[in-house]
Amino acid sequence: MKALILISNDDGVRAPGLVALADALADVGDVLIAAPDRERSAAAHSISLDRPLRVERVAPNAYAIDGTPVDCVYLALHHLVPRKPDLCLSGINNGFNLGSDVFYSGTVGAAIEGALRGVPAIAISLERQSPQDFSHAAAFAAALVRDILGRGPDAFEPETLLNVNLPSGPVRGLRPTSLGRRIYRDQVAVRKDLRGKDYYWIGGPEERGPDIPGSDCTAIAEGLVSVTALGLDLTHQPTLDRLAAWWPGERLGQP
């Protein structure tokens, strides 16, 4: 039986990056697309619990959903797929998802949802450029998926995922990386509408971050593909150990 690959994204079901990824994987396995009906960038891990979702079948193997990337993966895994997928891919995103971007990214959020549901997951992002060409990123993704599927069902540890970022241009090499620091200028722009009421744009442009050896940002700066392993357990063990020393024996608040 061919592998079943679920694909989602945060750029929308008709985004060129998703189309290129699905085309590249057509010879690797059976592809099912479940993606937002419009761009939902920076949706992170938001899920729609306060309204119903609508689904439109836009192709025999593709569904447009009027929700977040997480909605799409959740709905697909619990309702749309004929069986449990072998992989969940999210992308190819138009723009990097490096360092702290993983906490905001809808691309990464979709992959995290797959991992939460027990499906090995990969988020894939490509450096933004104009005009954008996803061909080399899609070819790399197909090769990566073939390699991972060839390693069998235990290739991934439980509740983990890969966050892959590619520079524009031909692939020069790959480096397993840790998360770096991607820095943006913090700002709030205050403007007035036609009725004289204030409205706000938040978030500023990217600024140069620190060069951290072994990080995703550093690998990209050197022209390499970064592959970062992410885990779903956010426990910070050193702080947990400190808390245990502060409050031994569950004594806080006890006489």
Secondary structure in CASP SS format (residue, H / E / C, confidence):
PFRMAT SS
TARGET T0000
AUTHOR 0000-0000-0000
METHOD secondary structure of the structure
MODEL  1
M C 1.00
K C 1.00
A C 1.00
L E 1.00
I E 1.00
L E 1.00
I E 1.00
S E 1.00
N C 1.00
D C 1.00
D C 1.00
G C 1.00
V C 1.00
R C 1.00
A C 1.00
P H 1.00
G H 1.00
L H 1.00
V H 1.00
A H 1.00
L H 1.00
A H 1.00
D H 1.00
A H 1.00
L H 1.00
A C 1.00
D C 1.00
V C 1.00
G C 1.00
D E 1.00
V E 1.00
L E 1.00
I E 1.00
A E 1.00
A E 1.00
P E 1.00
D C 1.00
R C 1.00
E C 1.00
R C 1.00
S C 1.00
A C 1.00
A C 1.00
A C 1.00
H C 1.00
S C 1.00
I C 1.00
S C 1.00
L C 1.00
D C 1.00
R C 1.00
P C 1.00
L C 1.00
R C 1.00
V E 1.00
E E 1.00
R E 1.00
V E 1.00
A E 1.00
P C 1.00
N C 1.00
A E 1.00
Y E 1.00
A E 1.00
I E 1.00
D C 1.00
G C 1.00
T C 1.00
P H 1.00
V H 1.00
D H 1.00
C H 1.00
V H 1.00
Y H 1.00
L H 1.00
A H 1.00
L H 1.00
H H 1.00
H H 1.00
L H 1.00
V C 1.00
P C 1.00
R C 1.00
K C 1.00
P C 1.00
D C 1.00
L E 1.00
C E 1.00
L E 1.00
S E 1.00
G E 1.00
I E 1.00
N E 1.00
N E 1.00
G C 1.00
F C 1.00
N C 1.00
L C 1.00
G H 1.00
S H 1.00
D H 1.00
V H 1.00
F H 1.00
Y C 1.00
S C 1.00
G H 1.00
T H 1.00
V H 1.00
G H 1.00
A H 1.00
A H 1.00
I H 1.00
E H 1.00
G H 1.00
A H 1.00
L H 1.00
R C 1.00
G C 1.00
V C 1.00
P C 1.00
A E 1.00
I E 1.00
A E 1.00
I E 1.00
S E 1.00
L E 1.00
E C 1.00
R C 1.00
Q C 1.00
S C 1.00
P C 1.00
Q C 1.00
D C 1.00
F C 1.00
S H 1.00
H H 1.00
A H 1.00
A H 1.00
A H 1.00
F H 1.00
A H 1.00
A H 1.00
A H 1.00
L H 1.00
V H 1.00
R H 1.00
D H 1.00
I H 1.00
L H 1.00
G H 1.00
R C 1.00
G C 1.00
P C 1.00
D C 1.00
A C 1.00
F C 1.00
E C 1.00
P C 1.00
E C 1.00
T E 1.00
L E 1.00
L E 1.00
N E 1.00
V E 1.00
N E 1.00
L E 1.00
P C 1.00
S C 1.00
G C 1.00
P C 1.00
V C 1.00
R C 1.00
G C 1.00
L E 1.00
R E 1.00
P E 1.00
T E 1.00
S E 1.00
L C 1.00
G C 1.00
R C 1.00
R C 1.00
I E 1.00
Y E 1.00
R C 1.00
D C 1.00
Q C 1.00
V E 1.00
A E 1.00
V E 1.00
R E 1.00
K E 1.00
D C 1.00
L C 1.00
R C 1.00
G C 1.00
K C 1.00
D E 1.00
Y E 1.00
Y E 1.00
W E 1.00
I E 1.00
G C 1.00
G C 1.00
P C 1.00
E E 1.00
E E 1.00
R C 1.00
G C 1.00
P C 1.00
D C 1.00
I C 1.00
P C 1.00
G C 1.00
S E 1.00
D H 1.00
C H 1.00
T H 1.00
A H 1.00
I H 1.00
A H 1.00
E C 1.00
G C 1.00
L C 1.00
V E 1.00
S E 1.00
V E 1.00
T E 1.00
A E 1.00
L E 1.00
G E 1.00
L C 1.00
D C 1.00
L C 1.00
T C 1.00
H C 1.00
Q H 1.00
P H 1.00
T H 1.00
L H 1.00
D H 1.00
R H 1.00
L H 1.00
A H 1.00
A H 1.00
W H 1.00
W C 1.00
P H 1.00
G H 1.00
E H 1.00
R C 1.00
L C 1.00
G C 1.00
Q C 1.00
P C 1.00
END
